[in-house]
């Protein structure tokens, strides 16, 4: 009996050792609900930035109405006003993003900065986008109801929010506010 107990104990310890540690011998990383919301919020902000760059970057200022295919599927349309202030190195925006199954993937060494999402819905963005180091980005991002689905974090967690109300403020590299009725903040 003693030998059987020792074998079972040893097998259990080996199994725990194999499943309970990451590649470097540390405990595997986890991502709770707040962490997942932060990654999804980052995905939304970076998708808007990508769509802005694809549609408006380098284009004449003023009234805008431009569309693009999203790199991994879906499409986006940007409507509104973008005015440049070269003296301050900033662009003042009042834009509406219409995202139609807009897919975007980001893989990063920082686990919380990785995502593979599809976003559907209308997002309003207003404020200042810094172009030069002398200016600071100051944006308000709002949506009455967006759908976001896919995976967030690395290793990935399934993520899905439907009819998510968003009210975010970005000041410099800090982004925070209401995400699907929950308080969330992060540093970009």
C-alpha positions in Angstrom: 0.0 0.0 0.0 2.8 2.4 0.8 4.4 2.0 -2.7 1.0 2.6 -4.4 0.5 5.8 -2.3 4.0 7.0 -3.2 3.4 6.4 -6.9 0.0 8.2 -6.9 1.5 11.1 -4.9 4.4 11.4 -7.3 2.2 11.2 -10.4 -0.1 13.9 -8.9 2.9 16.2 -8.2 4.2 15.7 -11.8 0.8 16.4 -13.3 0.4 19.5 -11.2 3.9 20.6 -12.2 3.1 20.1 -15.9 -0.3 21.9 -15.8 0.3 24.5 -13.1 3.3 26.3 -14.5 4.0 28.4 -17.5 6.9 28.0 -19.9 9.4 29.7 -17.6 8.3 27.7 -14.4 6.0 30.5 -13.2 2.3 30.2 -12.7 0.4 30.7 -15.9 -1.0 34.2 -16.6 -4.6 34.8 -16.1 -7.0 37.6 -17.2 -10.1 38.3 -15.1 -13.2 40.1 -16.4 -11.6 43.6 -15.9 -8.5 42.6 -17.8 -10.6 41.2 -20.6 -12.6 44.4 -20.8 -9.4 46.4 -20.9 -8.1 44.3 -23.8 -11.4 44.8 -25.7 -11.4 48.5 -25.0 -7.8 48.6 -26.4 -9.1 46.7 -29.4 -11.8 49.3 -30.0 -9.4 52.3 -29.6 -6.7 50.7 -31.9 -9.3 49.7 -34.5 -10.5 53.4 -34.6 -6.9 54.5 -35.0 -6.3 52.1 -37.8 -9.5 53.1 -39.6 -8.6 56.8 -39.2 -5.1 56.1 -40.7 -6.6 54.1 -43.6 -9.2 56.7 -44.5 -8.1 60.2 -43.4 -4.3 60.3 -42.7 -2.6 62.5 -45.3 -5.9 63.6 -46.9 -7.2 67.2 -47.2 -8.7 68.6 -44.0 -12.4 69.6 -43.7 -15.5 67.6 -44.2 -14.9 63.9 -44.5 -16.9 60.9 -45.9 -14.5 58.1 -46.6 -14.8 54.3 -46.6 -12.3 51.4 -46.4 -12.2 47.7 -46.2 -10.9 46.5 -42.8 -7.6 44.5 -43.3 -9.1 41.2 -42.0 -12.7 41.6 -43.2 -15.6 43.9 -42.9 -15.6 47.6 -43.6 -15.6 51.0 -42.1 -17.0 54.4 -43.0 -15.8 57.7 -41.4 -18.0 60.8 -41.6 -17.5 64.2 -40.0 -14.9 66.9 -39.8 -11.1 66.8 -39.3 -9.2 70.1 -39.1 -5.5 70.5 -38.8 -3.6 73.0 -36.6 0.0 72.7 -37.8 1.2 75.3 -35.3 0.1 73.1 -32.4 0.8 69.8 -34.2 -2.7 68.5 -33.7 -5.8 67.6 -35.6 -9.3 68.5 -34.2 -11.9 65.8 -35.0 -15.6 65.4 -34.9 -16.1 62.0 -36.5 -18.6 59.1 -36.7 -17.1 55.7 -37.4 -19.6 53.2 -38.9 -18.0 49.8 -38.4 -19.5 46.8 -40.2 -18.0 43.5 -39.0 -14.6 45.3 -38.9 -12.0 42.7 -38.0 -8.5 43.5 -36.6 -5.8 41.4 -34.9 -2.9 42.6 -32.7 -0.3 40.2 -31.3 2.0 41.7 -28.7 4.7 40.6 -26.2 2.4 42.1 -23.6 -0.4 39.6 -23.1 -3.0 42.2 -22.3 -2.3 44.0 -25.6 -3.2 41.0 -27.8 -6.6 40.6 -29.4 -8.5 39.2 -32.4 -11.8 41.1 -32.6 -14.7 41.9 -34.9 -16.6 45.2 -34.1 -20.0 46.2 -35.3 -21.7 49.5 -34.7 -21.4 53.3 -34.7 -18.8 55.1 -32.6 -18.5 58.9 -32.2 -15.1 60.5 -31.6 -14.4 64.1 -30.8 -11.5 66.1 -29.6 -7.8 66.5 -30.4 -5.4 63.9 -32.0 -1.8 64.8 -31.3 0.5 64.8 -34.3 3.6 66.3 -32.7 5.1 65.7 -29.3 4.2 69.3 -28.4 0.5 68.4 -28.4 -1.5 65.9 -26.3 -4.3 63.7 -27.5 -7.6 64.5 -25.8 -10.5 62.4 -27.2 -14.0 61.5 -26.2 -15.2 58.2 -27.6 -18.9 57.3 -27.4 -21.2 54.5 -28.7 -24.8 53.8 -27.7 -24.5 50.1 -28.6 -21.6 48.3 -30.3 -21.0 44.5 -30.7 -17.5 43.2 -30.1 -16.6 39.6 -30.3 -13.5 37.4 -30.7 -10.6 36.8 -28.4 -8.6 39.0 -26.0 -5.3 38.5 -24.1 -2.6 35.8 -24.8 -3.3 33.0 -24.2 -6.7 34.0 -25.6 -10.0 34.2 -23.8 -13.2 34.2 -25.7 -14.9 37.6 -25.5 -18.3 38.8 -26.6 -20.4 41.9 -25.7 -23.6 42.8 -27.5 -25.2 46.3 -27.3 -22.3 47.6 -25.3 -22.6 51.3 -24.4 -19.2 53.0 -24.4 -18.2 56.4 -22.9 -14.5 56.8 -22.9 -12.1 59.7 -22.5 -8.5 59.6 -23.7 -6.0 62.0 -22.2 -2.5 61.5 -23.6 -1.9 57.7 -23.1 -4.6 57.2 -20.5 -7.9 55.8 -21.6 -10.8 55.2 -19.2 -14.5 55.5 -18.6 -17.6 53.3 -18.9 -17.3 50.1 -20.9 -20.6 48.1 -21.1 -21.7 49.7 -17.8 -18.4 49.0 -16.0 -15.6 51.3 -15.0 -12.4 50.5 -16.9 -9.1 52.3 -17.4 -5.8 51.5 -19.0 -2.5 53.0 -20.3 -2.0 52.8 -24.0 
